[in-house]
Amino acid sequence: MDYVFNQEAITRDWIEHECRKAEARGEARGEARGEARGRTEGKTEAQLALIANLMRSMSLTSDVAMEALNIPLEDRAHYAEQLARQNA
């Protein structure tokens, strides 16, 4: 029994298949990055709300509020900048 293969069709199908696989991998990576970014933004928003609540309810400065919340020193400038934007 002899089989006749259409090499062009096989190659085209293989390329399409590989493209779909690559696209799916790219979408999965994009979704993971989006989810991570969403978690980071959510954490930032929650921290900002906590800082603002402490400042308002206890008449604290932002520095003292961040100290009370144990926010790392390297993150405090970022939060101070975000609070200034919110209050502008």
DRENPA-3360 file (N, C-alpha, C; in nm, 2 decimals, always signed):
BEGIN
1 = MDYVFNQE = +0.08/-0.12/+0.00/+0.00/+0.00/+0.00/+0.09/+0.12/+0.00 ~ +0.07/+0.21/-0.10/+0.15/+0.33/-0.10/+0.06/+0.45/-0.06 ~ +0.12/+0.53/+0.03/+0.06/+0.65/+0.08/+0.11/+0.77/+0.00 ~ +0.03/+0.86/-0.03/+0.07/+0.98/-0.10/+0.04/+1.09/+0.00 ~ +0.14/+1.16/+0.04/+0.13/+1.27/+0.13/+0.14/+1.41/+0.06 ~ +0.05/+1.49/+0.10/+0.06/+1.63/+0.05/+0.14/+1.71/+0.15 ~ +0.27/+1.72/+0.12/+0.37/+1.78/+0.22/+0.33/+1.92/+0.25 ~ +0.28/+1.99/+0.15/+0.24/+2.13/+0.18/+0.12/+2.14/+0.27;
9 = AITRDWIE = +0.02/+2.05/+0.26/-0.09/+2.05/+0.35/-0.05/+2.01/+0.49 ~ +0.04/+1.91/+0.50/+0.09/+1.87/+0.63/+0.16/+1.98/+0.70 ~ +0.25/+2.05/+0.62/+0.33/+2.16/+0.68/+0.24/+2.27/+0.72 ~ +0.14/+2.31/+0.64/+0.05/+2.42/+0.67/-0.03/+2.38/+0.80 ~ -0.08/+2.26/+0.81/-0.15/+2.21/+0.93/-0.07/+2.22/+1.05 ~ +0.06/+2.17/+1.04/+0.15/+2.17/+1.15/+0.18/+2.31/+1.20 ~ +0.20/+2.40/+1.10/+0.23/+2.54/+1.14/+0.11/+2.60/+1.21 ~ -0.01/+2.58/+1.16/-0.13/+2.63/+1.22/-0.15/+2.58/+1.36;
17 = HECRKAEA = -0.12/+2.45/+1.38/-0.13/+2.39/+1.51/-0.03/+2.45/+1.61 ~ +0.10/+2.47/+1.56/+0.20/+2.52/+1.65/+0.16/+2.67/+1.68 ~ +0.11/+2.74/+1.59/+0.07/+2.88/+1.61/-0.04/+2.89/+1.72 ~ -0.14/+2.80/+1.71/-0.25/+2.79/+1.81/-0.19/+2.76/+1.95 ~ -0.09/+2.67/+1.95/-0.03/+2.63/+2.08/+0.05/+2.75/+2.14 ~ +0.12/+2.82/+2.05/+0.20/+2.94/+2.10/+0.10/+3.05/+2.14 ~ +0.00/+3.07/+2.07/-0.10/+3.17/+2.11/-0.16/+3.14/+2.25 ~ -0.19/+3.01/+2.27/-0.25/+2.97/+2.40/-0.15/+3.00/+2.51;
25 = RGEARGEA = -0.02/+2.96/+2.49/+0.08/+2.99/+2.59/+0.09/+3.14/+2.62 ~ +0.09/+3.22/+2.51/+0.10/+3.36/+2.53/-0.02/+3.42/+2.61 ~ -0.14/+3.37/+2.58/-0.26/+3.41/+2.65/-0.24/+3.38/+2.80 ~ -0.20/+3.25/+2.82/-0.18/+3.21/+2.96/-0.08/+3.30/+3.04 ~ +0.03/+3.33/+2.97/+0.13/+3.42/+3.04/+0.07/+3.55/+3.06 ~ +0.00/+3.60/+2.96/-0.06/+3.74/+2.97/-0.16/+3.74/+3.09 ~ -0.24/+3.63/+3.10/-0.34/+3.63/+3.21/-0.27/+3.62/+3.34 ~ -0.16/+3.55/+3.35/-0.09/+3.54/+3.48/-0.03/+3.67/+3.52;
33 = RGEARGRT = +0.03/+3.74/+3.42/+0.08/+3.88/+3.44/-0.03/+3.97/+3.49 ~ -0.14/+3.96/+3.42/-0.26/+4.05/+3.45/-0.31/+4.02/+3.59 ~ -0.32/+3.90/+3.63/-0.36/+3.86/+3.76/-0.26/+3.91/+3.87 ~ -0.13/+3.90/+3.84/-0.03/+3.94/+3.94/-0.04/+4.09/+3.95 ~ -0.06/+4.16/+3.84/-0.07/+4.31/+3.85/-0.19/+4.35/+3.92 ~ -0.30/+4.28/+3.91/-0.42/+4.31/+3.98/-0.41/+4.29/+4.13 ~ -0.34/+4.18/+4.16/-0.31/+4.16/+4.31/-0.23/+4.27/+4.37 ~ -0.13/+4.31/+4.29/-0.04/+4.42/+4.34/-0.12/+4.55/+4.36;
41 = EGKTEAQL = -0.20/+4.58/+4.26/-0.28/+4.70/+4.27/-0.38/+4.69/+4.38 ~ -0.44/+4.58/+4.40/-0.53/+4.56/+4.51/-0.46/+4.58/+4.64 ~ -0.34/+4.52/+4.66/-0.27/+4.54/+4.78/-0.24/+4.68/+4.81 ~ -0.19/+4.75/+4.70/-0.16/+4.89/+4.72/-0.28/+4.97/+4.76 ~ -0.39/+4.95/+4.70/-0.52/+5.02/+4.73/-0.56/+5.00/+4.87 ~ -0.55/+4.87/+4.92/-0.58/+4.84/+5.06/-0.49/+4.91/+5.15 ~ -0.36/+4.91/+5.13/-0.26/+4.97/+5.21/-0.29/+5.12/+5.22 ~ -0.32/+5.18/+5.11/-0.35/+5.33/+5.10/-0.48/+5.36/+5.19;
49 = ALIANLMR = -0.58/+5.27/+5.18/-0.70/+5.29/+5.26/-0.67/+5.28/+5.41 ~ -0.58/+5.18/+5.44/-0.55/+5.16/+5.59/-0.47/+5.28/+5.64 ~ -0.38/+5.33/+5.56/-0.30/+5.45/+5.60/-0.39/+5.57/+5.62 ~ -0.48/+5.59/+5.52/-0.57/+5.71/+5.52/-0.66/+5.70/+5.64 ~ -0.71/+5.58/+5.67/-0.80/+5.56/+5.78/-0.73/+5.59/+5.92 ~ -0.61/+5.54/+5.93/-0.53/+5.57/+6.05/-0.51/+5.72/+6.07 ~ -0.47/+5.78/+5.96/-0.44/+5.93/+5.96/-0.57/+6.00/+6.00 ~ -0.68/+5.97/+5.95/-0.80/+6.04/+5.97/-0.86/+6.01/+6.11;
57 = SMSLTSDV = -0.86/+5.88/+6.15/-0.93/+5.84/+6.28/-0.84/+5.87/+6.40 ~ -0.71/+5.87/+6.38/-0.62/+5.89/+6.50/-0.54/+6.01/+6.48 ~ -0.56/+6.09/+6.38/-0.49/+6.22/+6.36/-0.34/+6.19/+6.35 ~ -0.30/+6.09/+6.28/-0.16/+6.06/+6.26/-0.11/+6.11/+6.13 ~ +0.02/+6.13/+6.13/+0.09/+6.17/+6.00/+0.10/+6.04/+5.92 ~ +0.13/+6.06/+5.79/+0.14/+5.94/+5.71/+0.26/+5.85/+5.75 ~ +0.37/+5.92/+5.79/+0.48/+5.85/+5.84/+0.45/+5.76/+5.96 ~ +0.38/+5.82/+6.06/+0.35/+5.74/+6.18/+0.25/+5.63/+6.14;
65 = AMEALNIP = +0.15/+5.66/+6.05/+0.06/+5.55/+6.01/+0.13/+5.44/+5.95 ~ +0.22/+5.47/+5.86/+0.29/+5.36/+5.79/+0.38/+5.28/+5.89 ~ +0.44/+5.35/+5.98/+0.52/+5.28/+6.09/+0.43/+5.19/+6.17 ~ +0.31/+5.24/+6.20/+0.21/+5.15/+6.28/+0.17/+5.03/+6.20 ~ +0.17/+5.04/+6.07/+0.13/+4.93/+5.98/+0.25/+4.84/+5.94 ~ +0.36/+4.88/+5.99/+0.49/+4.80/+5.95/+0.51/+4.80/+5.80 ~ +0.49/+4.90/+5.74/+0.51/+4.91/+5.59/+0.66/+4.93/+5.58 ~ +0.73/+4.85/+5.49/+0.87/+4.85/+5.47/+0.92/+5.00/+5.43;
73 = LEDRAHYA = +1.03/+5.04/+5.48/+1.08/+5.17/+5.45/+1.10/+5.20/+5.31 ~ +1.14/+5.10/+5.23/+1.15/+5.12/+5.09/+1.02/+5.14/+5.01 ~ +0.91/+5.11/+5.07/+0.78/+5.12/+5.01/+0.71/+5.26/+5.05 ~ +0.76/+5.32/+5.15/+0.69/+5.44/+5.21/+0.68/+5.56/+5.11 ~ +0.79/+5.58/+5.04/+0.79/+5.69/+4.95/+0.68/+5.67/+4.84 ~ +0.66/+5.55/+4.79/+0.56/+5.52/+4.70/+0.42/+5.55/+4.75 ~ +0.40/+5.50/+4.88/+0.26/+5.53/+4.94/+0.24/+5.67/+4.97 ~ +0.35/+5.74/+5.01/+0.33/+5.89/+5.03/+0.30/+5.96/+4.90;
81 = EQLARQNA = +0.36/+5.92/+4.80/+0.33/+5.98/+4.67/+0.18/+5.95/+4.63 ~ +0.14/+5.83/+4.64/+0.00/+5.80/+4.61/-0.10/+5.87/+4.70 ~ -0.07/+5.89/+4.83/-0.16/+5.96/+4.91/-0.17/+6.11/+4.87 ~ -0.05/+6.17/+4.83/-0.05/+6.31/+4.79/-0.14/+6.32/+4.66 ~ -0.13/+6.22/+4.57/-0.22/+6.23/+4.45/-0.37/+6.22/+4.49 ~ -0.40/+6.14/+4.58/-0.54/+6.12/+4.62/-0.59/+6.25/+4.69 ~ -0.50/+6.32/+4.76/-0.55/+6.44/+4.83/-0.53/+6.57/+4.75 ~ -0.48/+6.55/+4.63/-0.46/+6.67/+4.54/-0.59/+6.72/+4.48;
% end
